[in-house]
Amino acid sequence: MAGAVEVEKIIQEMGEPYSSILGIDLKRGDPEWLKWFLAAFLYAKPIQEDSAAETYRTLVASGLTSAAAIASIDRDLLVRLLDEGGYVRYDESTADRLIAIFSTLQQQYDGKFSRLYAAATDSRDLEERIKALGKGIGPVTVSVFLRDMQAVWPRADPEPTPREKETAKALGIGDIRQYARDHRIDRVRLETALHRYSRKLRRGRCISKKKK
């Protein structure tokens, strides 16, 4: 069980939000929010984070920074771009889902996450509207996306992922939200740190099993 000082150290070392690392400024609104959703969708899949980040950069460098651009891209070209970024394992299914998701965003919300957020009545409705954009958006994608969006969307209140909850328990943290309030810690940084630290814990367990 870790103490508050150790948890604070973990946050300092591992708490920088993924959107910040990618150079996405969420305070600027659309289209930065769309870019972060694209990245969050890639991060949510069981793939190496470096591959997800490189794939995101490849897509953005190719001009895929709007719902209209993604919805109208040639499928084969999108598959090639995903491959180029290192997203080979899920290239075809991801291409199909991205085109469908951003087509729905374009049709229902004029391609803007600001309109989706404005239409949501509360936190749960917000999550359901995001899921309803298309197949492939599950609880993990919603949690990853809304984790960072808490900084700019007051109604964003995502449930921590199972990985974050497991890591919090290992560190002696019962309720993540309450811990952040009690210790006056930025919840985005806390949850991000828990997510990253979980990878370190898993690697340790894997190494331990190999030694046996």
Salt bridges, closest charged atoms under 4 A:
GLU32 OE2 - LYS35 NZ 3.02
GLU49 OE2 - HIS195 NE2 3.45
GLU49 OE1 - ARG199 NH1 2.96
ASP76 OD1 - ARG75 NH1 3.94
GLU92 OE1 - ARG75 NH2 3.55
ASP96 OD1 - ARG75 NE 2.46
ASP110 OD2 - LYS112 NZ 3.52
ASP110 OD2 - ARG115 NH1 3.73
ASP125 OD2 - ARG129 NE 3.10
GLU127 OE2 - ARG124 NH2 2.41
GLU128 OE2 - LYS131 NZ 3.75
ASP157 OD1 - ARG177 NE 3.12
ASP157 OD1 - ARG187 NH1 2.69
GLU159 OE2 - LYS165 NZ 2.62
GLU159 OE1 - ARG177 NH2 3.40
GLU164 OE2 - ARG147 NH2 2.63
GLU166 OE2 - ARG205 NH2 3.54
GLU191 OE2 - ARG187 NE 2.57
